[in-house]
């Protein structure tokens, strides 16, 4: 799965993982990964994916 913002794309999981599994692992990310009004902690997102085996 790739994380895309205007002008930036960052891979947050391996290319062969199931998209639905990634979505389930990241449920609520807009809240628990938020670090500011428009910023998010990408490392926390990656940690969640690693913990889910993704």
N, CA, C and O atoms as a DFTB+ gen file, in Angstrom:
216 C
 N C O
     1  1       0.849      -1.172       0.000
     2  2       0.000       0.000       0.000
     3  2       0.891       1.229       0.000
     4  3       1.937       1.249       0.648
     5  1       0.473       2.250      -0.727
     6  2       1.236       3.489      -0.770
     7  2       0.420       4.613      -0.160
     8  3      -0.801       4.671      -0.305
     9  1       1.103       5.477       0.504
    10  2       0.515       6.654       1.127
    11  2       0.783       7.814       0.180
    12  3       1.941       8.087      -0.138
    13  1      -0.246       8.497      -0.275
    14  2      -0.052       9.553      -1.258
    15  2      -0.585      10.889      -0.756
    16  3      -1.716      10.987      -0.280
    17  1       0.236      11.892      -0.872
    18  2      -0.167      13.271      -0.625
    19  2       0.272      14.049      -1.856
    20  3       1.105      13.552      -2.613
    21  1      -0.239      15.215      -2.081
    22  2       0.163      15.960      -3.271
    23  2       1.682      16.050      -3.406
    24  3       2.358      16.671      -2.585
    25  1       2.196      15.426      -4.443
    26  2       3.625      15.470      -4.704
    27  2       4.465      14.446      -3.972
    28  3       5.674      14.380      -4.194
    29  1       3.858      13.631      -3.094
    30  2       4.625      12.663      -2.319
    31  2       3.893      11.325      -2.250
    32  3       2.703      11.274      -1.938
    33  1       4.610      10.249      -2.542
    34  2       4.074       8.904      -2.368
    35  2       5.077       8.111      -1.549
    36  3       6.264       8.070      -1.874
    37  1       4.597       7.482      -0.489
    38  2       5.461       6.713       0.398
    39  2       4.864       5.324       0.571
    40  3       3.702       5.195       0.956
    41  1       5.641       4.288       0.291
    42  2       5.170       2.923       0.518
    43  2       5.121       2.683       2.022
    44  3       6.092       2.963       2.724
    45  1       3.998       2.166       2.525
    46  2       3.878       1.896       3.954
    47  2       3.756       0.409       4.249
    48  3       3.714       0.014       5.414
    49  1       3.698      -0.420       3.212
    50  2       3.673      -1.865       3.405
    51  2       4.353      -2.523       2.206
    52  3       4.660      -1.867       1.210
    53  1       4.576      -3.800       2.320
    54  2       5.132      -4.542       1.190
    55  2       4.111      -4.547       0.051
    56  3       2.912      -4.427       0.303
    57  1       4.559      -4.682      -1.183
    58  2       3.624      -4.635      -2.313
    59  2       2.684      -5.833      -2.396
    60  3       1.654      -5.748      -3.063
    61  1       3.004      -6.941      -1.743
    62  2       2.198      -8.155      -1.902
    63  2       1.159      -8.376      -0.802
    64  3       0.566      -9.453      -0.737
    65  1       0.923      -7.390       0.059
    66  2      -0.051      -7.579       1.136
    67  2      -1.456      -7.222       0.673
    68  3      -1.634      -6.422      -0.245
    69  1      -2.435      -7.813       1.308
    70  2      -3.833      -7.585       0.986
    71  2      -4.255      -6.189       1.438
    72  3      -4.031      -5.805       2.586
    73  1      -4.863      -5.442       0.534
    74  2      -5.272      -4.071       0.839
    75  2      -6.258      -4.031       2.003
    76  3      -6.155      -3.160       2.867
    77  1      -7.203      -4.954       2.038
    78  2      -8.183      -5.000       3.120
    79  2      -7.525      -5.229       4.465
    80  3      -7.940      -4.650       5.470
    81  1      -6.493      -6.076       4.493
    82  2      -5.775      -6.337       5.744
    83  2      -5.074      -5.068       6.225
    84  3      -5.036      -4.792       7.424
    85  1      -4.523      -4.304       5.292
    86  2      -3.866      -3.044       5.650
    87  2      -4.897      -2.072       6.210
    88  3      -4.659      -1.430       7.233
    89  1      -6.035      -1.962       5.544
    90  2      -7.083      -1.061       6.033
    91  2      -7.542      -1.440       7.436
    92  3      -7.755      -0.566       8.276
    93  1      -7.697      -2.733       7.694
    94  2      -8.117      -3.173       9.036
    95  2      -7.048      -2.850      10.076
    96  3      -7.368      -2.403      11.178
    97  1      -5.784      -3.074       9.731
    98  2      -4.695      -2.800      10.671
    99  2      -4.576      -1.309      10.986
   100  3      -4.154      -0.928      12.078
   101  1      -4.951      -0.475      10.022
   102  2      -4.803       0.965      10.197
   103  2      -6.098       1.671      10.581
   104  3      -6.168       2.900      10.564
   105  1      -7.111       0.904      10.923
   106  2      -8.402       1.507      11.292
   107  2      -8.210       2.583      12.350
   108  3      -7.570       2.349      13.375
   109  1      -8.761       3.750      12.097
   110  2      -8.673       4.853      13.046
   111  2      -7.373       5.637      12.995
   112  3      -7.110       6.455      13.877
   113  1      -6.553       5.399      11.971
   114  2      -5.242       6.043      11.904
   115  2      -5.327       7.560      11.978
   116  3      -4.405       8.206      12.476
   117  1      -6.425       8.139      11.488
   118  2      -6.556       9.592      11.491
   119  2      -6.534      10.145      12.916
   120  3      -6.229      11.319      13.127
   121  1      -6.851       9.307      13.877
   122  2      -6.837       9.729      15.280
   123  2      -5.532       9.337      15.966
   124  3      -4.833      10.198      16.501
   125  1      -5.189       8.027      15.957
   126  2      -4.037       7.586      16.739
   127  2      -2.689       7.974      16.141
   128  3      -1.692       7.976      16.863
   129  1      -2.618       8.305      14.837
   130  2      -1.341       8.699      14.233
   131  2      -1.176      10.214      14.123
   132  3      -0.129      10.691      13.684
   133  1      -2.187      10.962      14.512
   134  2      -2.156      12.421      14.361
   135  2      -1.156      13.056      15.322
   136  3      -1.134      12.753      16.515
   137  1      -0.328      13.946      14.770
   138  2       0.653      14.653      15.595
   139  2       0.441      16.163      15.567
   140  3       1.062      16.893      16.339
   141  1      -0.419      16.623      14.697
   142  2      -0.707      18.053      14.580
   143  2      -1.918      18.237      13.687
   144  3      -2.504      17.252      13.238
   145  1      -2.306      19.469      13.419
   146  2      -3.507      19.718      12.631
   147  2      -3.485      19.059      11.244
   148  3      -4.525      18.630      10.744
   149  1      -2.309      18.980      10.631
   150  2      -2.201      18.391       9.296
   151  2      -1.040      17.415       9.194
   152  3      -0.564      17.140       8.093
   153  1      -0.577      16.886      10.324
   154  2       0.572      15.988      10.306
   155  2       0.254      14.674      11.007
   156  3      -0.562      14.612      11.928
   157  1       0.931      13.617      10.536
   158  2       0.718      12.277      11.063
   159  2       2.057      11.581      11.220
   160  3       2.998      11.852      10.475
   161  1       2.139      10.689      12.187
   162  2       3.371       9.965      12.502
   163  2       3.449       8.709      11.637
   164  3       2.812       7.699      11.935
   165  1       4.230       8.781      10.570
   166  2       4.360       7.657       9.652
   167  2       4.986       6.440      10.333
   168  3       4.669       5.303       9.983
   169  1       5.861       6.666      11.291
   170  2       6.488       5.543      12.007
   171  2       5.452       4.758      12.820
   172  3       5.525       3.531      12.885
   173  1       4.496       5.446      13.438
   174  2       3.421       4.742      14.171
   175  2       2.595       3.897      13.207
   176  3       2.179       2.788      13.542
   177  1       2.362       4.422      12.020
   178  2       1.616       3.678      11.001
   179  2       2.391       2.433      10.604
   180  3       1.825       1.342      10.536
   181  1       3.665       2.586      10.346
   182  2       4.494       1.429       9.982
   183  2       4.573       0.429      11.136
   184  3       4.559      -0.779      10.900
   185  1       4.657       0.909      12.372
   186  2       4.681       0.016      13.534
   187  2       3.414      -0.832      13.593
   188  3       3.486      -2.028      13.875
   189  1       2.257      -0.229      13.331
   190  2       0.988      -0.976      13.322
   191  2       1.006      -2.058      12.259
   192  3       0.551      -3.176      12.498
   193  1       1.529      -1.729      11.083
   194  2       1.606      -2.715       9.996
   195  2       2.548      -3.863      10.365
   196  3       2.240      -5.029      10.120
   197  1       3.691      -3.524      10.952
   198  2       4.636      -4.583      11.364
   199  2       4.003      -5.477      12.419
   200  3       4.135      -6.700      12.361
   201  1       3.314      -4.872      13.385
   202  2       2.675      -5.651      14.456
   203  2       1.608      -6.580      13.896
   204  3       1.363      -7.650      14.455
   205  1       0.969      -6.181      12.794
   206  2      -0.055      -7.014      12.161
   207  2       0.555      -8.021      11.188
   208  3      -0.168      -8.796      10.562
   209  1       1.885      -8.013      11.059
   210  2       2.548      -8.938      10.148
   211  2       2.430      -8.546       8.691
   212  3       2.565      -9.382       7.797
   213  1       2.178      -7.268       8.459
   214  2       1.991      -6.795       7.092
   215  2       3.179      -6.009       6.613
   216  3       3.189      -5.534       5.478
